[in-house]
Amino acid sequence: MEQQTKARILHVDDHQDTRLMMAALLQDCGYGVMTAGSVTEGFDLAKEIAFDLYILDVRLPDGTGVELCQKLRALNPHIPILYYSAYGNETDHQSALAKCGDAYLKKPVCIADIENLIATLLAGARK
């Protein structure tokens, strides 16, 4: 991640294939991406590295994305947080966002939609 990037993103998802795919797609879009597979791993990385945006799955092996979101907000209150998950319905999404987080995308989503939302969240964070 030494090269110039648009932003540094942490993507936390328990499915390795999803992490690899998202990292590759986002890197192609010019972002620096690191990944983690659990709440603990994601939080540990967030304590060590300054990220510009977090992308969180809702279901993780050692907790929930909402729990991780709350920990990340306590650590870095102004960093945007995007949930990206296949789980839940609109009520679940709104419930998660009411507790913590800035946006929710339900899998699958095309990369253009993800990139547009990321750009919007990052622009709002820089104001």
NORRAGI-V543849 format. One line per field, one symbol per residue. ss: DSSP state (H for helix, E for strand, - for the rest). Layout:
# NORRAGI-V543849
ss = ???
This chain:
# NORRAGI-V543849
ss = -------EEEEE---HHHHHHHHHHHHH---EEEEE--HHHHHHHHHH----EEEE--EE--EEHHHHHHHHHHH----EEEEEE----HHHHHHHHHH---EEEE----HHHHHHHHHHHHHHH--
